[in-house]
Every structure is written in C-alpha cells, then in structure tokens.
Amino acid sequence: MDNFFKFKENNTTISTEIMAGLTTFFAMSYIIFVNPAILSMTGMPTQAVFLSTLIAAAIGTLVMGLFANVPYAQAPGMGLNAFFTYTVVFALGFTWQEALAMVFICGIFNILITVTKVRKMIIHSIPMSLQHAISGGIGVFVAYIGIKNAGFLQFTSEPGNIQSINNAPFDAAATTYEGGITSIVSGGGIVPALVNFTNPGSLLALFGLIITVILLVSKVRGAILIGIVATTILGIPMGIVDLSGISNPANSLGSAFSELSVTFGAAFGSEGMASLFGDLSRLPLVLMTIFAFSLSDVFDTIGTFIGTGRKTGIFSQEDELALDNSTGIKTKMDKALFADAIATSVGAVFGTSNTTTFVESAAGIAAGGRTGFTSVVVAGMFLLTSLFSPLVAIVPGQATAPALIMVGIMMMSSLLEINWDDLEEAIPAFFASVFMGLAYSISYGIAAGFIFYIIVKLAKSKIKDVHPVLGVSTALFVLNFLILAFI
C-alpha cells in the first residue's frame, strides 16, 4: 500500500490519511441532503437522486484517489445543480432528461479538452478578474437560492406589473382560474421584502442559520452537516418534520434502487438525447447551455486544485506549468483533471448534475491528507451512507437552506481578488458575479460579463486584448439572446 500511495514520500501515514478522509467527508456531506432537494424540484425521483449522488461521488472520488493519487473528493457541485434546476429546466424549459444529456456531453467535452491543448486556450481566453468573478458569482447565486428557499423573502407586485398567469396573458378582470394558479410572471415592478417571521418554516430556517453560523465560526468539523441534522430535529416539535416518512416503504433503500431505474440512462432515452437534438431551432441554445456547464465546471475544478494544492505542495510548479503546455495525461494535475471530467459523465448516466471536485477537500488537506488514500476513505463513507436513505425523506427545505447560504458565502471569497477601484476590471466583474445572482442564472451572468468586457475594451480602444475564443463565445451568447427574443 505504501508503494502505491507513497505515504513516506508525501510525509504522511495511514492514520493521518484516514482522519483526513473523515474530515473531508463530514465537511462536504451536506450535499447528500441538498442535491436531492434541489434536483427533485425538476420532477426527478428524490431517492433516485440520493443514490445517484452517492454513486457519482464514490466513483469520482475513487478515480481521483486511485488514478491521480491526490486527496480530493468529488460530488455533484453546488451552483451547478442550481443551474441545472433553476436555469436549464425552469427558465429555459428543458426537461430533466434533456438536462442530463447536456451534462453527459459536458463531461465528454471536458475529457477532450483535458487531453488536448483546447483546455489551455479556454483558460487563457478569460481574464483572471472574470474567472474570479464567475466563481464569486456562483456563490451569490447559491446564497440567494438559500435565502429564497428559507422563506426569508416575500415579493409584492402591482397588478399593472403582472404579465401572465399560468402562461396566459394576465386579465385583471378574471376572478377565477381553472385548476388554480400555478405560475405568475411579473415585470420589473416586483418588490422583495423581509418576511415578518410569523411562519414556522421561516422561523425554523432562521434558527438553522444561526446554529450553522455558530458552528462554522467555531470551526466545528462537519459544521454544515451538523447544522442540517440539528435543524431537522428542531423541526420535529415545530410540526414541520414528519417522522412517519422514516417508516414509509417508499423511502427504503430498496425503493431507492427501484427509483434509480427511472434516472439511470435517462440521458440517452427518447426524452433525453433524442429529444435534445430533435428540434434544430434550439441547437444554439443547447450549445450555449453546454458551454456554460463546462465553463463553470472547468474553472471550479482548476481553482480548487491550484488554490489548495499550491500551498500544500500536492501540485508542484511543474504541474501548474504542465496545465499550460502539456497534452495527454502525464502529470498529477492532468490525471486529477481527467478524473474530474470522467465523474461528470458517470454522474449523468446515473442521474445527477455535474460532478466536480469539492473545495471542502481543503478541510481534509488541512488535517494532513496528502495522497489518494484520503479520497478512498471519502468514497467508502459515501457508499456506507446509502444505508440511511430513509432519513433523506424527512429533511425539510428549511434545514438545507442555511447550508446553501453559508456555502454561497464561502464561495464569494474569490471576489477579493478583483480590483474594484478599476472600473475597466470592476464593470465586467460585476455583471459576471452580482448580476449572476440577480438574473438567477449562471449562464446569463457569464454572458453579461463577457459582453461588458468587450464593450469596455472597445471603449478603451483595447479590443486587441480580447482573446479570439472569448470573442467567439460572446458572439454565440449574443446570438442566443437574439434567438430567445424572436422565437
């Protein structure tokens, strides 16, 4: 085992690696509850998503540990699962099967750019300020989703601002709607406000947020998971958590495997890949969505590797230089990126959004993890967790909302790297970050950042600074907006 993982060479021991693996697992285990909660909104079976999450995380993390021999763990990524649900399915109107097909293609695309120099072109086409803005913007987006899911906000709209109800033009004279009201689209006149906290749900989420904040600032290991569990327990006497769900046969492990047959391979069925490319008028939109998936995934992973690996020596300067110059899978960094790309396609096959390397792996690295054995321990813990599938059914949205808020806050740290005093840098960064959350879309945030970056460069007569790849990407985004406007 020492010869395979090279414990001595990396100045570590088996016991240290085990402790590091447990630390990483508990730091990121909130995804076990949060991912099913988010993806199930699209109509995907909750228990199937639960198993898909565990399987994708276990396989991806095992490949990371055994192939790349680095202490990083993988699971369906925060931000990317929100993009899957709120943007791709809800806003753009794709089915969850079609969205899974796009995730699978994204994984194949990431594999191709990992083994060629295309990866280098994409990375260097986007300025560092925009890369940091995109990462921070995903944090804004995730935190805002958490605030909404917690029930902290209420929205008021004057009748004149209501555009449609149930996908039909709004008629102010109408007093009844057949089947009730299922959706309302309002214009810019809608005004958000803080709720009065008289609702038990919003109160539970507030208590959960306070608990999670205290645990995190006290640097308690597994703080986010403990916060979810504590909030769920608190919801029992408040009448929000229904314990009967634990004994419900529909929530058993056997039922979860039965539901998995619904999502497994759905990306390749008639409602997935075939439907996705069946309408050629949607092709530009499909390509832009896949591009947005890939862009977020690639920079998420590279940022995690460089940010955590540089200080600890897991990745050497040689590995980072190879990121620019090498082709194929030769260095430790190449292998880690390849493992990350493989995991995304595997996850899509089973039925979950993009699987990516978790920044929470830094917790295990800080605990001494230096080899792939740390990842093997994390993968083992994910597999063991499958035995607790009935518990997922009773976790309320108010328990996972604080986790979303806190993860979003932590992801926003990359905004510190932006020079906000320089408008040439700050304007595109704003649209790629803060606007991303306000627009409720990762892809629209990236598009706005790109567009205003080019506008700023044109105004400063620095258009030669724009990389051709970024120029082409921006043109495709503009084309996408024109198609959406006139379809």
Disulfide bonds with the S-S distance in Angstrom:
none
